């Protein structure tokens, strides 16, 4: 059974930080990339960041460069998204997704999301 389970969302003031986690199981973790997407109220889903488990290559959307950092713990089959200097426009449901290639390539597996709310 493939599972991607996100955690770490919550309510934070602008300028604060959160760390999201994505715990993966049920597939060949080392052969995949793990990626973060988000969907804000009234907006389309957008890609945020991704990391190749195999070689550590990363991707960041321009809107989060310098503020967010993605990392992996291969022993735990877990990927993290450290989010610093959060802004109200970062408010969204954040989804973890796995695919053979980094975004914007299609994803094979999706988690159910975790809500991040940034107050001003």
N, C-alpha and C positions, 0 to 999 in steps of 0.2 A: 504494500500500500504506500503510494507516494504521499508524503506530507511535507508541507512548508508552513511553519508556524511562526508568525510574527509576534513580537512583544516589544514593550518599551515605550509605546505611545502614551500620551497624556496631555495635560494642560500646562503650558509654560508661558511666562511673560516674554515679550520681545527682548532680544538680546541674550536670552537664556539658551540652555543646551539640553539635548536629549540624545540617548543612544538607543537605536533600534536594533533588535536581534532577529535573525531568521534562522531557525533550526530546521535542517533538512534531513529526510530519511526516505528510504524506499526506492532509491535510484542511485546510479553510479555518480556520486558526488564529484569525484575527481575528474570526470569527463565533461563536466558542465560549467557554465557560467551562472552566477547568481546576481540578480539585478533588482533594483528598487524602482518602482513606479509610484506615482501619486495621482490622486484625483481630488481636486478641490470642488466645493459646492458650485454647481452651475458651469463647470469647466470640463474639458475633455481630459482623459488620462494622458499623462506625460511621463517619459522616461527620466529618471533622476540620476542614477549611477549604476555601475555594474562592475563585476570583477570576475576574471577567469580563475577558476580554482587551480587549474593546471600550472599556470605561469605567472599569475598575479597581475596581468595587464588590466588596467582600469579604464573606466569611462565616467565622465561627469558632464552633466548638462551645464551650460554656461551660467544659468541662474544660481547654481550652487557651488561653483568653483571657488575655492578659498574658504568656504564655510563648512562644507560637508566632507567627510573622509570615509571611504569604504575599506573594510579589511576582512580577512578571513582567518578562521581557526580550523585548519583541515582536520585535526584530531577530533574536534567536536562536531564536525559537519555543520558549522555555523558561520554565518556572515553577519557583520555588524555595519551599521551606518551611524557614525558619529556626526551629529548635527549641532553646529555652533552658531552663535550670533543669529538665532532664529528670528524670522520676520513674520508679521501677520500673513503675508502672502504664501508662506510655507504651510499654512493650515490646509490639511488634506487627509484623506485616508491613504496610508502608505502600504503598498503591496510588494511582497517578495515574489519573484518569478525566476524560474530556471529554464535555460535553453542551452543548446550546443554552442551557440555563438552569442557574443555580447549584443545588447540592444544597439541599433534598432531591429536586429533580426528577430523573427518570431520566437515566442516563448512556449515551452511545452507544458510547464506546470506552474500553478499559481496558488499563493496563499490567500487567506480570507481578509487580510488587511488589519491594520492597527491605526487608530485615529490619533492624529497630532493636531492640537489646537494651540495657536499662538495668539495671545492677547496683546493689545496695544495699550 
